[in-house]
Amino acid sequence: MKFIPEPLWTDWLIFALLAAALALVWVIRRQEHLLAPWRRVAQRPMAAGAALVLGTFVVIGLFDSLHYRERLPESPADRPQYSVEVLSVFDALVRDLRTQQEKTYSAPLAMQLYAKEFIERDNGTVRDYPRLRYGGAHLARADERLPDIAWRSLTGLTWGLVASLFLLGLLACWQSRRMHTSLGTWLGNWGGGRLDWPGRTVVFIVSLILVVSCVLVQLASGYHVFGTDKVGQDVLYISLKSIRTGLVIGTLTTLVTLPLAIGLGIAAGYFRGWVDDVIQYVYTVLNSIPGVLLIAAAVLIVQVYIESNPERFDTAAVRADIRLLALCLIMGVTSWTGLARLLRGESLKLRTLDYVEAARAFGVSHARIISRHILPNVFHLVLIAIVLDFSGLVLAEAVLSYVGVGVDPATYSWGNMINGARLELAREPVVWWQLGAAFAFMFALVLAANLFADGVRDAFDPRLEGRR
């Protein structure tokens, strides 16, 4: 085989979470009372557009979670040996971005290094900006760069618009046939916003994603779109690889948070008495400990364990993945208290309702009452809290990596990019593009998550729906 699969711990958890999400979608589609609020989410233009942007990030993260190791070309056929470098399917798709590495810094869309060096020329040694090995290497003169960039951008824009029109045509044909109307009638309803779903918003966001993707592909084939970092690596590649880290932090941390918050929060509100006192004491003590110190201590313990047992972690990717998983665990342990307090207050109110009192009077077990009467009535709060906390967890990773207690330094993450840009902003001339790229990608993900969270909150909150 030319490669062997090398699944990491976070890979297994990501795809397990994906399987659980697909199973939940299947269940929701079969229950009308569960499907109705999600229909309201899909009918909100901002929520639908944000979901498409989030879906794009998720697809990139999933491709980056299929890891493998390549076979060494000189290894014998009967005893194949494989590289210690762990790659992903996403790395294979963007191989040129990964392998076309320069000497050091270069500005976005540049064809020369960012700093002057001594260069040997026919007229002697001069101090000038050296040409890049890959960025703009197809150009003979510097004055050809701007027309070439404009042409590539126009080509990418054209391909993106053509792909958008093609998809719009397929959508129009499918919808008109499904609704038994003419193609012109459906296009008129779509243009006038008279559909029962935000068709114009969906088409606009899909077109925007296609146009931006095509323009980036065209420019990246000849330049470093966002420049290069200190070791000459493409910043666009680093930014795209960091998407997986942000998604892992935002989703896997939730897997740790939910059981603690739901179990302890509902138990405190339903049973009251000494159970409530103990649980309140636990999360009050936990809130009294500075979260950054607790996370730093846990990360250092994991780091010491990894260094003390190198035989258990044979590659750098495995070591970095264990540290990322440990960070998710400790962040989950320290971030469940807010949701637990919210569920405790709601459970205190629900346990006094007539149908809960009647169930207890008839001898129904506590477990059945909680599962049939309490949990379904607080599930909307859990769902809203999950979506709202996602963006906070992504930002928390950036802050923790900035202070040095986040993910492994070898892991691609926006926090590490911001941490690395801290010293770059102090040099002359200023290297700003690494910080700008991290900010742009993080802003897009967090903004999409917040807009989607607003749509979910409005759809699942019956009081807001009643006012409308």
NUFI-579924 format. One line per field, with one value per residue (C-alpha): residue in three letters; z, x, y. Coordinates in Angstrom, 2 decimals, padded with zeros to 5 digits. Layout:
residues N
residu = c(ALA/...)
w = c(Z/...)
u = c(X/...)
v = c(Y/...)
END
This chain:
residues 468
residu = c(MET/LYS/PHE/ILE/PRO/GLU/PRO/LEU/TRP/THR/ASP/TRP/LEU/ILE/PHE/ALA/LEU/LEU/ALA/ALA/ALA/LEU/ALA/LEU/VAL/TRP/VAL/ILE/ARG/ARG/GLN/GLU/HIS/LEU/LEU/ALA/PRO/TRP/ARG/ARG/VAL/ALA/GLN/ARG/PRO/MET/ALA/ALA/GLY/ALA/ALA/LEU/VAL/LEU/GLY/THR/PHE/VAL/VAL/ILE/GLY/LEU/PHE/ASP/SER/LEU/HIS/TYR/ARG/GLU/ARG/LEU/PRO/GLU/SER/PRO/ALA/ASP/ARG/PRO/GLN/TYR/SER/VAL/GLU/VAL/LEU/SER/VAL/PHE/ASP/ALA/LEU/VAL/ARG/ASP/LEU/ARG/THR/GLN/GLN/GLU/LYS/THR/TYR/SER/ALA/PRO/LEU/ALA/MET/GLN/LEU/TYR/ALA/LYS/GLU/PHE/ILE/GLU/ARG/ASP/ASN/GLY/THR/VAL/ARG/ASP/TYR/PRO/ARG/LEU/ARG/TYR/GLY/GLY/ALA/HIS/LEU/ALA/ARG/ALA/ASP/GLU/ARG/LEU/PRO/ASP/ILE/ALA/TRP/ARG/SER/LEU/THR/GLY/LEU/THR/TRP/GLY/LEU/VAL/ALA/SER/LEU/PHE/LEU/LEU/GLY/LEU/LEU/ALA/CYS/TRP/GLN/SER/ARG/ARG/MET/HIS/THR/SER/LEU/GLY/THR/TRP/LEU/GLY/ASN/TRP/GLY/GLY/GLY/ARG/LEU/ASP/TRP/PRO/GLY/ARG/THR/VAL/VAL/PHE/ILE/VAL/SER/LEU/ILE/LEU/VAL/VAL/SER/CYS/VAL/LEU/VAL/GLN/LEU/ALA/SER/GLY/TYR/HIS/VAL/PHE/GLY/THR/ASP/LYS/VAL/GLY/GLN/ASP/VAL/LEU/TYR/ILE/SER/LEU/LYS/SER/ILE/ARG/THR/GLY/LEU/VAL/ILE/GLY/THR/LEU/THR/THR/LEU/VAL/THR/LEU/PRO/LEU/ALA/ILE/GLY/LEU/GLY/ILE/ALA/ALA/GLY/TYR/PHE/ARG/GLY/TRP/VAL/ASP/ASP/VAL/ILE/GLN/TYR/VAL/TYR/THR/VAL/LEU/ASN/SER/ILE/PRO/GLY/VAL/LEU/LEU/ILE/ALA/ALA/ALA/VAL/LEU/ILE/VAL/GLN/VAL/TYR/ILE/GLU/SER/ASN/PRO/GLU/ARG/PHE/ASP/THR/ALA/ALA/VAL/ARG/ALA/ASP/ILE/ARG/LEU/LEU/ALA/LEU/CYS/LEU/ILE/MET/GLY/VAL/THR/SER/TRP/THR/GLY/LEU/ALA/ARG/LEU/LEU/ARG/GLY/GLU/SER/LEU/LYS/LEU/ARG/THR/LEU/ASP/TYR/VAL/GLU/ALA/ALA/ARG/ALA/PHE/GLY/VAL/SER/HIS/ALA/ARG/ILE/ILE/SER/ARG/HIS/ILE/LEU/PRO/ASN/VAL/PHE/HIS/LEU/VAL/LEU/ILE/ALA/ILE/VAL/LEU/ASP/PHE/SER/GLY/LEU/VAL/LEU/ALA/GLU/ALA/VAL/LEU/SER/TYR/VAL/GLY/VAL/GLY/VAL/ASP/PRO/ALA/THR/TYR/SER/TRP/GLY/ASN/MET/ILE/ASN/GLY/ALA/ARG/LEU/GLU/LEU/ALA/ARG/GLU/PRO/VAL/VAL/TRP/TRP/GLN/LEU/GLY/ALA/ALA/PHE/ALA/PHE/MET/PHE/ALA/LEU/VAL/LEU/ALA/ALA/ASN/LEU/PHE/ALA/ASP/GLY/VAL/ARG/ASP/ALA/PHE/ASP/PRO/ARG/LEU/GLU/GLY/ARG/ARG)
w = c(000.00/-000.74/002.62/005.85/007.86/011.00/012.91/015.91/019.08/018.06/014.64/016.27/018.47/015.59/013.42/016.40/016.98/013.28/013.43/016.52/014.77/011.72/013.97/015.74/012.39/011.45/014.72/014.37/010.84/012.12/014.93/013.81/017.15/017.01/013.35/013.65/015.44/013.01/010.16/011.78/011.94/008.24/007.36/008.88/006.23/008.59/010.22/006.87/005.50/008.67/008.52/005.00/006.14/009.14/006.84/004.70/007.75/008.88/005.50/005.60/009.17/008.25/005.31/007.67/010.13/007.75/008.60/007.02/006.63/003.23/002.28/001.91/-001.73/-000.96/001.32/000.08/-001.16/001.31/004.32/003.62/005.80/006.27/007.00/010.54/009.15/009.57/006.74/006.02/002.97/003.09/002.85/-000.28/-001.82/-001.21/-001.71/-003.47/-000.57/001.83/-000.14/-001.81/001.07/000.80/002.75/005.16/005.24/002.07/001.82/000.42/-003.35/-003.48/-005.76/-003.54/000.04/002.61/003.74/001.75/001.44/-000.26/-003.76/-006.21/-009.62/-012.77/-011.56/-008.12/-004.73/-004.12/-001.30/-002.71/-002.30/-003.56/-005.81/-004.28/-005.34/-005.99/-005.51/-008.87/-010.28/-013.58/-014.17/-015.89/-014.68/-011.59/-013.64/-014.82/-011.31/-010.99/-014.43/-013.69/-010.29/-011.91/-014.64/-012.17/-009.97/-012.95/-014.06/-010.60/-010.43/-013.80/-012.83/-009.52/-011.22/-013.87/-011.16/-009.23/-012.28/-013.01/-009.48/-009.58/-012.80/-011.29/-008.20/-010.30/-012.46/-009.42/-007.43/-010.37/-011.14/-007.48/-007.08/-010.50/-011.73/-014.71/-014.51/-015.05/-012.28/-009.78/-010.74/-010.32/-006.86/-005.98/-007.15/-005.31/-002.07/-002.16/-001.34/001.99/002.58/002.18/-001.39/-002.24/000.84/000.22/-003.42/-002.48/000.23/-001.96/-004.80/-002.46/-001.19/-004.75/-005.98/-003.03/-003.39/-007.14/-006.75/-003.99/-006.10/-009.08/-007.01/-004.91/-008.04/-008.69/-005.44/-001.67/-001.19/002.49/002.33/004.23/007.85/009.43/008.07/004.65/005.06/003.28/005.71/003.77/004.34/008.07/008.36/006.65/008.78/011.91/011.14/012.44/015.76/016.25/015.47/017.77/020.64/020.07/019.68/021.74/024.75/024.55/024.85/028.25/029.33/028.55/030.77/033.76/033.23/032.44/035.07/037.97/037.07/036.80/039.87/041.98/040.96/041.08/044.27/046.24/049.86/050.47/046.79/045.84/048.59/047.51/043.82/044.57/046.75/043.98/041.26/043.66/044.60/040.94/040.01/042.76/041.09/038.26/035.10/033.38/036.30/036.41/032.65/032.80/035.59/033.72/030.43/032.19/033.84/030.45/028.93/031.65/031.16/027.40/027.88/030.50/028.26/024.73/023.70/023.85/021.44/018.37/016.22/016.81/015.53/018.18/020.95/019.75/019.44/023.02/024.28/022.23/023.64/027.18/026.61/025.48/028.59/031.06/029.34/029.51/033.21/033.93/031.73/032.78/035.78/033.92/032.12/035.31/037.20/034.42/034.38/038.18/038.20/035.44/037.17/040.43/038.56/036.62/039.66/041.16/038.14/038.49/036.09/037.83/041.24/039.92/038.53/041.91/043.66/041.40/042.30/039.01/039.46/039.61/036.58/034.47/035.63/034.76/031.37/030.37/031.98/033.06/030.36/027.32/028.78/029.33/026.11/024.26/026.87/026.38/022.62/022.80/025.29/023.04/020.02/022.02/023.80/020.59/019.58/023.15/023.14/019.80/021.19/024.44/022.52/020.95/024.34/025.97/023.13/023.32/027.00/026.31/027.90/024.84/022.17/021.31/019.52/016.60/016.15/013.57/015.36/015.18/018.74/017.80/014.77/016.98/019.50/016.73/015.34/018.69/018.01/014.29/015.00/016.85/013.98/011.24/008.70/010.39/009.45/009.79/007.47/009.83/012.46/009.76/008.33/011.77/012.58/009.27/009.57/013.27/012.66/009.88/012.01/015.18/013.35/011.54/014.84/016.58/013.78/013.71/017.51/017.30/014.84/017.05/020.14/018.45/017.02/020.25/022.62/022.73/024.33/021.41/018.92/020.69/020.48/016.75)
u = c(000.00/001.15/-000.20/-001.64/-004.45/-003.28/-006.43/-005.85/-007.90/-009.63/-010.42/-012.36/-014.25/-015.03/-016.54/-018.36/-019.87/-020.75/-022.48/-024.42/-025.47/-026.69/-028.62/-030.18/-031.18/-032.85/-034.80/-035.82/-037.11/-039.49/-040.94/-043.00/-042.81/-039.02/-038.86/-041.05/-038.53/-035.78/-038.07/-038.32/-034.51/-034.25/-036.76/-034.59/-032.27/-029.41/-029.50/-029.62/-026.69/-024.67/-025.36/-023.90/-020.74/-020.44/-020.96/-018.03/-015.79/-017.03/-016.28/-012.71/-012.32/-013.61/-011.20/-008.42/-009.44/-008.72/-005.07/-002.58/001.15/002.79/005.02/008.70/009.74/012.97/011.38/011.37/008.15/008.20/008.91/007.23/008.24/006.17/006.99/006.67/004.94/001.18/-000.76/-004.46/-006.69/-006.85/-003.04/-003.24/-005.83/-003.69/-000.30/001.18/000.31/001.99/005.16/005.90/007.87/009.94/013.01/011.30/008.72/007.01/004.08/000.67/000.73/004.40/007.11/010.03/011.10/010.08/013.63/016.71/019.66/023.05/022.66/025.36/024.78/026.79/027.81/028.85/027.20/024.18/021.66/018.18/014.95/015.49/012.92/010.72/011.11/007.40/005.47/005.36/008.04/006.16/006.71/009.79/009.47/008.04/005.74/003.82/002.60/-000.41/-001.90/-001.40/-003.13/-006.02/-006.35/-006.31/-008.88/-011.14/-010.77/-011.66/-014.62/-015.87/-015.57/-017.33/-020.23/-020.54/-020.65/-023.23/-025.48/-025.18/-026.22/-029.06/-030.28/-030.20/-032.04/-034.66/-035.30/-035.58/-037.83/-040.12/-040.58/-041.15/-043.72/-045.35/-044.82/-043.05/-039.39/-040.19/-042.82/-040.40/-037.65/-040.14/-041.12/-037.44/-036.54/-039.51/-038.76/-042.09/-040.72/-041.30/-037.53/-034.86/-033.92/-032.23/-030.03/-029.01/-028.12/-026.21/-024.15/-023.41/-022.38/-020.17/-018.46/-017.91/-016.56/-014.17/-013.00/-012.38/-010.51/-008.33/-007.60/-006.57/-004.35/-002.85/-001.71/000.81/001.26/001.16/-002.23/-001.71/002.09/004.47/005.59/009.03/010.00/008.46/005.27/002.15/-000.12/-003.26/-002.38/-001.79/-005.12/-007.04/-005.33/-006.30/-010.00/-009.87/-008.39/-011.11/-013.85/-012.30/-012.10/-015.67/-017.28/-015.33/-015.30/-019.09/-019.06/-017.42/-019.56/-023.01/-023.07/-021.79/-024.08/-027.23/-026.76/-025.71/-027.91/-031.13/-030.26/-029.69/-033.00/-035.11/-033.91/-033.07/-032.00/-028.48/-028.01/-028.58/-026.23/-023.39/-023.67/-023.86/-020.77/-018.90/-019.50/-019.03/-015.59/-014.79/-015.78/-013.53/-010.43/-009.03/-009.77/-006.51/-004.45/-006.40/-006.04/-002.33/-001.73/-003.59/-001.78/001.61/000.78/-000.11/003.07/005.21/003.47/004.09/007.78/008.15/006.59/007.89/007.43/003.64/003.60/005.62/004.93/004.77/001.18/000.10/001.75/000.12/-003.24/-003.09/-002.39/-005.31/-007.60/-006.42/-007.16/-010.69/-011.21/-010.00/-011.94/-015.05/-014.53/-014.19/-017.03/-020.08/-021.09/-023.00/-025.31/-025.73/-026.98/-029.43/-030.78/-031.00/-033.25/-035.46/-035.72/-036.75/-039.68/-040.65/-040.70/-043.56/-045.84/-049.01/-048.11/-044.76/-046.43/-049.03/-046.33/-044.59/-047.91/-048.53/-045.13/-043.33/-039.57/-037.35/-035.38/-038.54/-039.85/-036.55/-036.30/-039.96/-040.92/-037.87/-035.25/-037.53/-038.64/-035.09/-033.62/-034.15/-031.99/-029.26/-029.35/-029.22/-026.34/-024.36/-024.59/-023.89/-020.87/-019.24/-017.89/-016.73/-014.71/-013.07/-012.03/-010.87/-008.39/-006.87/-006.47/-004.97/-002.51/-001.55/-000.59/001.24/-001.10/-003.15/-002.53/000.90/003.13/003.41/-000.38/-001.90/-004.27/-005.34/-004.13/-000.62/-000.76/-001.69/000.99/003.59/002.45/003.06/006.78/006.30/004.36/007.39/009.84/010.61/009.06/005.94/004.74/000.97/-000.51/-000.32/-002.35/-004.72/-005.33/-006.00/-008.38/-010.26/-010.82/-011.69/-014.04/-015.85/-016.31/-017.36/-019.71/-021.39/-021.73/-023.26/-025.74/-026.78/-027.10/-029.43/-031.65/-031.71/-032.50/-035.38/-036.83/-036.66/-037.79/-041.61/-041.90/-040.14/-042.21/-045.40/-044.51/-043.97)
v = c(000.00/003.54/004.69/003.38/005.01/006.78/007.81/010.03/010.08/013.28/011.76/008.92/011.36/013.74/011.02/009.51/012.95/013.17/009.77/010.86/014.08/012.16/009.77/012.76/014.26/010.95/010.94/014.59/014.05/011.35/013.52/016.49/018.30/018.09/019.07/022.18/024.43/023.43/024.44/027.87/028.00/027.14/029.88/032.60/034.08/034.91/031.48/029.68/031.68/031.15/027.42/027.27/029.06/026.73/023.76/024.90/025.03/021.61/020.02/021.34/020.08/016.61/016.28/017.35/014.61/011.71/011.06/008.68/008.03/007.69/004.81/005.68/005.40/003.52/000.92/-002.72/-004.26/-007.16/-004.94/-001.60/001.32/004.42/008.03/009.36/012.44/012.19/013.81/014.22/014.08/017.86/017.96/015.85/018.17/021.27/019.64/022.68/024.98/022.57/021.84/025.19/026.67/029.82/030.92/033.32/036.12/037.32/039.72/038.66/038.17/039.14/037.80/038.86/038.28/040.86/041.70/042.66/040.30/040.32/038.90/037.92/039.48/040.12/043.59/042.32/041.83/044.03/044.31/043.79/041.81/038.23/036.56/033.88/030.27/029.76/033.00/034.76/032.45/032.27/036.00/037.41/041.02/042.71/044.97/041.88/041.06/043.38/042.55/038.84/039.14/041.03/038.41/035.50/037.26/037.90/034.27/032.99/035.39/034.14/030.48/031.16/032.95/030.23/027.54/029.60/030.00/026.30/025.36/027.89/026.30/022.83/024.10/025.86/022.78/020.51/022.85/023.68/020.00/019.19/021.99/021.27/024.83/026.32/027.30/030.96/030.96/029.48/031.94/034.78/033.53/033.12/036.63/038.14/036.27/034.42/030.98/029.25/029.20/031.93/031.03/034.33/034.20/030.59/031.28/034.43/032.71/029.68/032.00/034.01/030.85/029.59/032.93/033.33/029.72/030.03/033.32/031.83/028.74/030.86/033.15/030.34/028.53/031.31/033.26/033.04/034.71/035.58/035.64/033.35/033.13/033.14/029.72/030.41/028.38/029.55/031.45/030.46/026.81/027.43/029.26/026.46/023.81/025.76/025.26/021.69/022.79/025.39/022.87/020.24/022.70/023.87/020.43/017.92/020.22/020.15/016.35/016.73/019.67/018.25/015.13/017.10/020.09/018.10/015.40/017.61/020.59/018.57/016.47/019.59/021.15/018.00/016.29/019.46/018.89/017.60/016.70/020.33/021.51/019.20/020.08/023.80/023.47/021.66/024.23/027.14/025.81/025.17/028.71/030.05/028.56/030.73/028.80/029.70/028.38/025.13/024.63/025.48/022.97/020.20/020.91/020.86/017.53/016.06/017.48/015.93/012.58/012.68/013.51/010.77/008.09/008.76/005.12/005.52/008.46/007.53/010.60/014.33/014.36/011.85/013.88/017.09/015.33/014.02/017.51/018.87/016.17/016.94/020.63/019.76/017.61/020.22/023.02/020.87/020.19/023.90/025.23/023.20/025.28/028.01/025.59/023.53/026.59/027.37/023.81/023.74/026.80/025.41/022.01/023.69/025.23/022.10/019.78/021.83/021.47/019.39/016.59/016.03/015.99/013.54/011.24/011.16/010.49/007.47/006.06/006.70/006.36/009.42/008.27/008.00/011.38/013.06/011.38/011.89/015.20/017.20/016.61/017.20/020.53/021.81/020.41/023.70/025.45/022.84/023.27/027.05/026.93/024.55/026.82/029.97/028.46/027.22/030.63/031.27/028.05/028.93/032.31/030.69/028.51/031.61/033.27/030.16/029.62/033.29/032.91/029.64/027.06/026.12/023.52/022.15/024.71/022.28/022.25/024.54/026.88/030.50/030.96/029.88/032.17/035.12/034.17/034.02/037.37/039.04/039.42/040.03/043.22/044.61/044.15/046.65/046.41/045.07/041.56/041.93/039.30/036.31/038.15/039.44/035.96/034.45/037.29/036.95/033.18/033.34/036.26/034.36/031.22/033.02/035.40/032.50/030.59/033.61/034.31/030.67/030.71/033.71/031.83/028.73/030.78/032.61/029.40/027.39/030.15/029.97/033.42/035.11/033.11/034.13/037.85/037.51)
END
